[in-house]
Amino acid sequence: MPRPLNLGKVSAASLANLLPTGTVLAAEALLPSFTNSGDCAPANKYLTLGVIVCCSLACFLSSFTDSFTGKDGRIYYGIAIWKDFWVFNDVDNEDGAGREEKHNREKLAITSIDFVHAFTSLTVFLVFAMSDSNVQQCLKINKDGVNEKALLINLPLGAWLLASLLFMLFPTTRKGIGYADTAPVKFDQGGEATARSNKESV
């Protein structure tokens, strides 16, 4: 018998982590200067496109980041790859606490849900970036028609709501970089993933 869908798994705090809030804020802080408030020279166009591309990559890849607690009690951050998990901060990789826990790290490998979250976050960010008036003027995006104006005004809100719905329908257990209010996965002696209490954070 299939399990009932639990929409309560994704709280408001979780949505703030899943949605590209930080990336949007970073872009909003940089774009007015890089676009020269819409009065773009060729250099401004390249800078604007560079910001959008870099933020898009950060937004997409952040959906694959995760963390776990090693045998030494430290929190290890990394990114999911094919059938494995690449750890960022395992300086002492001879202690068996990070890179050597291969049978555990395989549990954090890429899944199909990761791609749903990654493409959804990327779409939301691009919608917000292209809805910025300075970006529209700089990249000569046509917004003269009534339909175009209505679409550009309402599309960001619609994208945000649709993304929130998708994140609730397809929740993720990843607790990557930026998840300050949640604890990473802890592996017990048998290699099973268990919840990690906030008191164990280091």
DRENMI-394422 format. One line per field, with one value per residue (C-alpha): residue number from 1; x, y negated, z negated. Coordinates in steps of 0.05 Angstrom, whole numbers, m for minus. Layout:
<recs>
k [NUM|...]
xx [X|...]
yy [Y|...]
zz [Z|...]
</recs>
This chain:
<recs>
k [1|2|3|4|5|6|7|8|9|10|11|12|13|14|15|16|17|18|19|20|21|22|23|24|25|26|27|28|29|30|31|32|33|34|35|36|37|38|39|40|41|42|43|44|45|46|47|48|49|50|51|52|53|54|55|56|57|58|59|60|61|62|63|64|65|66|67|68|69|70|71|72|73|74|75|76|77|78|79|80|81|82|83|84|85|86|87|88|89|90|91|92|93|94|95|96|97|98|99|100|101|102|103|104|105|106|107|108|109|110|111|112|113|114|115|116|117|118|119|120|121|122|123|124|125|126|127|128|129|130|131|132|133|134|135|136|137|138|139|140|141|142|143|144|145|146|147|148|149|150|151|152|153|154|155|156|157|158|159|160|161|162|163|164|165|166|167|168|169|170|171|172|173|174|175|176|177|178|179|180|181|182|183|184|185|186|187|188|189|190|191|192|193|194|195|196|197|198|199|200|201|202]
xx [0|31|48|4|37|61|61|82|153|172|166|172|244|258|228|273|332|306|285|342|333|406|423|367|390|462|441|396|455|502|458|443|517|536|480|496|422|401|445|491|556|582|624|562|526|583|586|511|512|571|533|472|513|553|491|455|511|513|438|438|497|473|416|468|505|496|530|541|575|638|665|702|638|656|608|631|604|606|569|533|564|548|545|589|595|654|674|700|729|764|834|859|836|874|831|774|724|710|735|744|671|655|600|565|577|545|479|487|497|456|382|327|297|361|351|279|302|361|322|265|312|348|283|259|325|325|253|271|336|301|245|293|281|355|369|311|339|410|394|340|284|220|167|127|65|9|16|92|84|31|74|137|98|63|113|160|103|75|144|155|89|98|168|142|89|140|186|128|108|180|215|289|330|392|420|474|512|467|420|433|370|376|426|464|458|495|516|514|562|521|525|452|434|403|381|434|414|434|470|522|540|613]
yy [0|m67|m116|m178|m242|m284|m356|m378|m353|m419|m476|m550|m549|m490|m528|m587|m539|m503|m565|m606|m663|m676|m674|m722|m770|m767|m780|m837|m869|m863|m875|m950|m965|m915|m937|m1011|m1018|m994|m1042|m986|m992|m927|m914|m920|m868|m818|m832|m823|m758|m735|m749|m712|m652|m647|m654|m603|m553|m566|m558|m493|m460|m478|m429|m372|m394|m355|m341|m284|m272|m230|m180|m237|m277|m331|m356|m342|m380|m358|m350|m289|m257|m193|m135|m174|m237|m285|m314|m386|m394|m329|m356|m294|m241|m185|m184|m145|m199|m230|m203|m132|m122|m102|m52|m108|m164|m123|m135|m209|m200|m236|m219|m239|m285|m326|m343|m363|m411|m436|m453|m483|m528|m547|m565|m608|m646|m658|m683|m733|m754|m767|m804|m856|m922|m937|m869|m879|m947|m922|m859|m893|m847|m867|m888|m938|m896|m890|m815|m819|m869|m827|m764|m797|m826|m761|m708|m714|m703|m646|m613|m621|m589|m532|m518|m516|m466|m422|m423|m401|m346|m322|m335|m324|m301|m339|m389|m424|m489|m543|m498|m532|m507|m433|m380|m337|m262|m219|m149|m98|m39|4|m48|m69|m142|m171|m241|m285|m329|m403|m392|m350|m406|m428]
zz [0|20|m35|m40|m15|m74|m52|m121|m110|m78|m127|m112|m134|m88|m29|m44|m38|24|63|92|42|30|104|121|67|91|163|141|104|164|224|214|216|270|316|302|283|352|392|417|455|487|424|381|423|414|339|333|371|328|263|289|312|247|203|246|236|161|158|197|162|92|100|100|37|m27|m93|m141|m208|m205|m256|m291|m302|m252|m199|m128|m69|3|68|95|156|195|144|95|53|61|m7|m9|m78|m96|m109|m145|m96|m131|m194|m163|m180|m112|m46|m71|m89|m18|m35|m74|m24|32|m4|11|86|140|144|193|140|141|214|201|147|187|250|210|171|235|270|212|211|286|283|229|263|330|295|269|305|310|342|391|413|417|457|499|477|512|462|502|513|461|458|448|391|357|364|336|277|257|278|218|167|208|213|138|121|171|145|73|94|129|69|24|72|81|14|7|m53|m32|m81|m44|m49|m77|m117|m184|m219|m203|m224|m174|m168|m219|m203|m258|m266|m219|m164|m169|m164|m227|m247|m278|m336|m336|m402|m365|m317|m319]
</recs>
